[in-house]
Amino acid sequence: MTSVRAADPARPDLQLLLDAQLSILDPARPAAVARQHARGRLTVREALDALIDSGSWVEYGGLAKPAMTGMDGAADGLVMGTARVGGRAVDLVLYDYTVYGGTQSAINHLKISRMFEHALRHRLPVICWLEGGGARVQDMSLPARGPTSTFVTFARLSGLVPTIGIVPSRAFAGHANLAGMCDLLIAVRGSALGLAGPPLVEAALGVKLTPEQIGPVEVHVQTGVVDLLADDDSHAIALAKSYLAYFGPATAPGPAPDALALRTIVPESPRRAYDVRKVIQHLADVGSVLELKPSFGKSVVTALTRFEGRTVGVLANQPLHGAGAIDSAASVKAARFVQVCDAYDIPLLLLCDTPGLMVGPEAEKTGLIRHSGRLLSAIANATTPMMTVVLRKAYGLGYYIMGSQPLDPAVLLAWPSAEYGGMGLEGAVTILHKRELEAIEDLAQRALRHRELTERFKQEHRAIEAAGKLVYDDVIDPADTRRLLLNTLRTLEPAPPRSGRKRVIEPF
């Protein structure tokens, strides 16, 4: 944080500066600090200390003041600057709730725009501490000043550098706009977000609501707006630091998991569910899995992981939910995850166990035709390396999307439990043998015959038979999966540093 030395008695101008520097720090503002602590929150200076590497802070605009005569507030409610986080250079912007509720003013809009332009020019990741109620209406005008460039400049960072937003309590209006554009959004339990706060909602709808009634964090977790839910401010900071580390150079190899456990995680019966998270945990370095949006689009799992220290993005079907069928929510979640990995050249691992896309009238009401197309488009146009492992079901368009041959994965492997088909095998039997089955009047006999035909069909489509037709590159012992993936990764050289943006990441 700011370092202040004793002044030279002969230099009153220096003493004036040192006094001004001290006045914006927590020790000079005990009442404001006490109010923030009473809310159960860290001050922005405390949050900053927890985020950054010690001794690396350079503050920008710390002496800024509100434009409105008669108003005062430390750094005009926005603490910002450069530092190192986990050894990596980062730009940070933190709204100070103790200064007019963290509101956005004419001056702090100029400040934050300056920081975003700095990040754009120097290609630095950005961490935003978003706590406040939007515009400070009485202090939003400067002579001859047009609309702020804050949001446009921040939007231009998309796909160029990682952007992380943290919402510790309340984020409304402009704060929520910034939150919605972040690659990763972390919110603390009990927080609230919304594009309009209580005053505007009351003016527009004639209804008085609290911030928590307008946009409780639980709603945003369920809709996928919030990527990670933190227990408190300190947990949110730890999650932000953990996420950012996946976008740096490879780390030291982590402990290897128990590979033999992979032989027993997936049940032989395709009707039995299992948690695909266990597969991921026994493939990646121990303790390296960070799952994103775990409460949204639950029929897929999206997670950042490490394989011998190298970051790998994992997209996996989740049989615990809808048997792993891909619905609209899963499509949207997975498509954006693929875009993030592709933008930053993170290799992808697709773990396929899906009966296909979700079917039926309710699925169609969600726009699945468009959303599933969005997912396929994201994967088909990604140029980051991709590897596929078929764990069990590989049916229809679901398999086509989840790393099939036409998508040209670097390696396409299957476990012995894998089943391949243009559609679910039981459904295929019903269609292909319709006349034969309908001719059997006894329903019990018809069901028996259907099971016999299905079993025969399954034998014809089992993994080892499909490999004989080059559907897969190889069928492997599950215990060998990590070793083979690591060997494949070693043939895939990391992408060289980029001079510009590879792709824009669509706002979620």
Beta strands, then each sheet from edge to edge (+ up, - down):
strand 1: 58-60
strand 2: 78-85
strand 3: 88-95
strand 4: 126-129
strand 5: 163-167
strand 6: 170-172
strand 7: 184-188
strand 8: 192-194
strand 9: 228-230
strand 10: 290-292
strand 11: 300-307
strand 12: 310-317
strand 13: 348-354
strand 14: 386-395
strand 15: 411-414
strand 16: 419-421
strand 17: 474-475
sheet 1: 1+ 2- 3+ 4+ 5+ 7+ 9+
sheet 2: 6+ 8+
sheet 3: 10+ 11- 12+ 13+ 14+ 15+ 17+
sheet 4: 10+ 11- 12+ 13+ 14+ 16+
end
